Amino acid sequence: TSGMVSGIIIVNIYDEKLLQMINQLSLPKVFLDTVSDIKPFSLTGDVILLEGTNTICTLTEHVIEKGCKRIGFIGDIQYAKTNYDRYQGYLRAMNLHQLPVKADDCLTGTLGINTYHDEIFQFLDHFDADLPDAIICASDYVAHFVWTYMEDHNITIPDQFMLVGYDGTTEYDNVSDILTTAIVDTAALGKRLARQLSMRIQHPDDPYEVIYVNPAIRYSHSTKADIS
């Protein structure tokens, strides 16, 4: 606020109080994502979101076409608007194909930022190896915990089991090459954020924009020995 900064790019800040403080600044702003409880139109800047509803609907329909009927979802849908959108995509696909959404097959509540491992493992414990046909995960981060659980518990993977993520990250070696997922080009995304901030600085009085960036989709061709 001293005049040394012309604008701000806010990337993946999921603390509601901090977001509200940043939101009060008069500087030109571009946000990447927001928490579910803060709607994009209430932010005093442009908002760029990774498209999730149509993407996860498409991926869920893909596993349905592969024969999966009992499909679960794992992801904290209150943590981020993008997570919430991905859950809506899962629900849309299940509704379109008239498949039941079973509460026991879904973990959508708040997950502690440092307790993902313990909470996801505890959730998976209740299946007692009777896993759903497929699990849609809000991120590859979540998916890698699911796969780690299966490895740690020596679970025999059914022929039809499929695991879906989102991000396309190479950070998690156990799933990075075999996961059906949405690929996010982070370099292109960074450039898009910078271009949007440049536009906002040049045209501060233009109406704020909510922009969706579509990811690419990567379908795994793995066999039972891997994640489908």
C-alpha positions in Angstrom: 0.0 0.0 0.0 3.1 2.3 0.0 2.8 2.8 -3.8 5.6 0.4 -4.6 3.2 -2.3 -5.7 1.0 -1.9 -8.8 -1.1 -5.1 -8.3 -1.4 -8.4 -6.6 -1.9 -12.0 -7.8 -3.4 -14.1 -5.0 -2.7 -17.8 -5.6 -4.5 -20.5 -3.7 -5.1 -18.7 -0.4 -7.7 -20.7 1.5 -7.8 -18.9 4.8 -11.1 -17.0 4.8 -9.9 -14.2 7.2 -6.8 -13.6 5.2 -8.8 -13.5 2.0 -11.2 -10.9 3.4 -8.3 -8.8 4.5 -6.7 -8.9 1.0 -10.1 -8.2 -0.5 -10.3 -4.9 1.3 -7.1 -3.6 -0.4 -7.7 -1.1 -3.2 -4.9 -2.4 -5.4 -5.8 -4.2 -8.6 -6.1 -7.9 -7.9 -6.4 -11.3 -9.6 -7.3 -14.3 -7.5 -6.6 -17.9 -8.4 -9.4 -19.8 -6.6 -11.2 -18.9 -3.4 -12.7 -20.7 -0.4 -16.2 -22.1 -0.9 -17.8 -19.7 1.5 -16.5 -16.7 -0.4 -18.3 -16.4 -3.7 -16.2 -15.2 -6.7 -18.5 -12.2 -7.3 -17.9 -10.9 -3.8 -14.2 -10.5 -4.4 -12.8 -7.1 -5.4 -10.8 -8.4 -8.3 -10.8 -10.8 -11.2 -11.0 -14.5 -10.3 -9.5 -17.3 -12.4 -10.8 -20.8 -11.6 -9.7 -24.2 -13.0 -12.8 -25.7 -14.6 -14.1 -28.6 -12.6 -17.8 -29.3 -13.0 -17.7 -30.3 -16.6 -14.3 -31.9 -16.3 -15.1 -34.2 -13.4 -18.5 -34.9 -14.9 -16.7 -36.1 -18.1 -14.2 -38.2 -16.1 -17.0 -39.7 -13.9 -19.0 -40.6 -17.1 -15.8 -42.2 -18.4 -15.6 -44.6 -15.4 -19.3 -45.3 -15.7 -18.8 -46.2 -19.4 -16.1 -48.7 -18.2 -18.8 -50.5 -16.2 -18.4 -48.8 -12.8 -21.7 -48.4 -10.9 -20.7 -47.8 -7.3 -18.6 -44.7 -7.3 -17.3 -42.7 -4.4 -15.8 -39.2 -4.0 -13.1 -38.0 -1.7 -12.3 -34.3 -1.2 -12.8 -31.4 1.1 -15.5 -29.5 -0.7 -15.5 -26.5 1.7 -11.8 -26.0 1.3 -11.9 -24.5 -2.2 -14.4 -23.4 -4.7 -12.6 -25.7 -7.3 -13.1 -28.7 -5.0 -16.7 -27.9 -4.6 -17.1 -27.6 -8.4 -15.5 -31.0 -8.9 -17.9 -32.5 -6.5 -20.8 -31.0 -8.4 -19.4 -32.5 -11.6 -19.4 -35.9 -9.9 -23.0 -35.5 -8.7 -24.1 -34.4 -12.1 -22.7 -37.5 -13.8 -24.2 -39.8 -11.2 -27.6 -38.1 -11.6 -27.4 -38.2 -15.4 -26.9 -42.0 -15.2 -29.4 -42.5 -12.4 -26.7 -44.0 -10.1 -27.1 -43.6 -6.3 -24.7 -41.4 -4.4 -24.0 -43.3 -1.2 -22.9 -41.2 1.8 -20.7 -44.0 3.1 -18.8 -44.0 -0.2 -18.0 -40.2 0.0 -15.7 -38.2 2.2 -16.5 -34.5 1.6 -16.2 -32.9 5.0 -13.4 -30.7 6.3 -10.0 -32.3 6.3 -7.2 -30.9 8.5 -4.4 -29.5 6.4 -1.9 -31.7 8.3 -4.1 -34.8 8.8 -5.1 -35.8 5.2 -3.2 -39.1 5.6 -4.9 -40.1 8.9 -8.4 -39.0 7.9 -8.4 -40.6 4.5 -6.9 -43.8 5.9 -9.5 -43.8 8.6 -12.3 -43.3 6.0 -10.9 -46.2 3.9 -10.7 -48.5 6.9 -14.5 -48.7 7.0 -14.7 -50.4 3.6 -12.9 -53.4 5.0 -11.5 -54.1 1.5 -15.0 -53.9 0.0 -14.1 -50.9 -2.1 -16.4 -49.0 -4.5 -15.9 -49.7 -8.2 -14.3 -46.3 -8.6 -13.2 -43.4 -6.4 -13.2 -39.8 -7.8 -10.7 -37.7 -6.0 -10.7 -33.9 -5.8 -6.9 -33.9 -6.6 -4.0 -36.1 -7.4 -2.8 -35.3 -3.8 -5.9 -37.1 -2.5 -5.6 -39.9 -5.0 -2.0 -40.7 -3.9 -3.2 -41.2 -0.3 -5.9 -43.7 -1.6 -3.3 -45.6 -3.6 -0.8 -45.5 -0.7 -3.5 -47.0 1.6 -4.0 -49.9 -0.8 -0.3 -50.5 -1.1 0.2 -50.4 2.7 -2.8 -52.7 3.3 -1.9 -55.1 0.5 -5.4 -54.8 -0.9 -6.1 -56.9 -4.0 -7.5 -54.4 -6.6 -10.6 -55.7 -8.4 -10.5 -55.8 -12.2 -12.9 -53.0 -12.6 -11.5 -50.6 -9.9 -10.7 -47.1 -11.2 -9.2 -44.1 -9.5 -9.5 -40.6 -10.8 -7.6 -37.4 -9.8 -7.2 -33.8 -10.8 -4.0 -31.7 -11.4 -1.8 -34.0 -13.5 1.1 -33.4 -11.1 4.3 -35.5 -11.3 4.9 -34.9 -7.6 3.4 -38.2 -6.4 5.5 -41.0 -7.9 3.1 -43.8 -7.1 0.3 -42.4 -9.2 1.9 -39.8 -11.5 2.0 -42.0 -14.6 -1.0 -44.2 -14.2 -3.8 -42.0 -12.9 -6.8 -40.9 -15.0 -6.7 -37.2 -14.3 -7.1 -33.6 -15.5 -3.9 -32.0 -16.6 -3.2 -28.4 -15.4 -0.6 -26.5 -17.4 0.8 -24.5 -14.5 3.2 -22.5 -16.6 0.3 -21.4 -18.9 -1.8 -20.7 -15.9 0.8 -18.4 -14.4 1.1 -16.5 -17.7 -2.7 -16.2 -17.8 -2.7 -14.7 -14.3 0.0 -12.2 -15.2 -1.9 -11.1 -18.4 -5.1 -10.7 -16.4 -3.4 -8.5 -13.8 -1.8 -6.4 -16.5 -5.3 -5.9 -18.0 -6.8 -5.1 -14.6 -4.0 -2.5 -13.9 -4.6 -0.8 -17.3 -8.4 -0.9 -17.0 -9.2 -0.7 -13.3 -12.8 0.4 -13.8 -13.8 -2.5 -16.1 -16.3 -5.0 -14.6 -14.6 -7.8 -12.6 -14.3 -11.1 -14.5 -14.7 -14.7 -13.4 -12.6 -16.8 -15.8 -12.6 -20.6 -16.2 -9.5 -22.3 -17.5 -10.1 -25.8 -19.0 -7.6 -28.5 -18.2 -6.6 -31.3 -20.6 -7.8 -34.9 -19.7 -5.5 -37.9 -19.5 -7.1 -41.3 -19.6 -5.0 -44.1 -18.1 -4.6 -47.3 -20.1 -3.4 -49.3 -17.1 -4.3 -52.8 -16.2 -5.4 -54.3 -12.9 -1.8 -54.3 -11.8 -1.9 -50.5 -11.7 -4.6 -47.8 -11.3 -7.0 -47.6 -14.1 
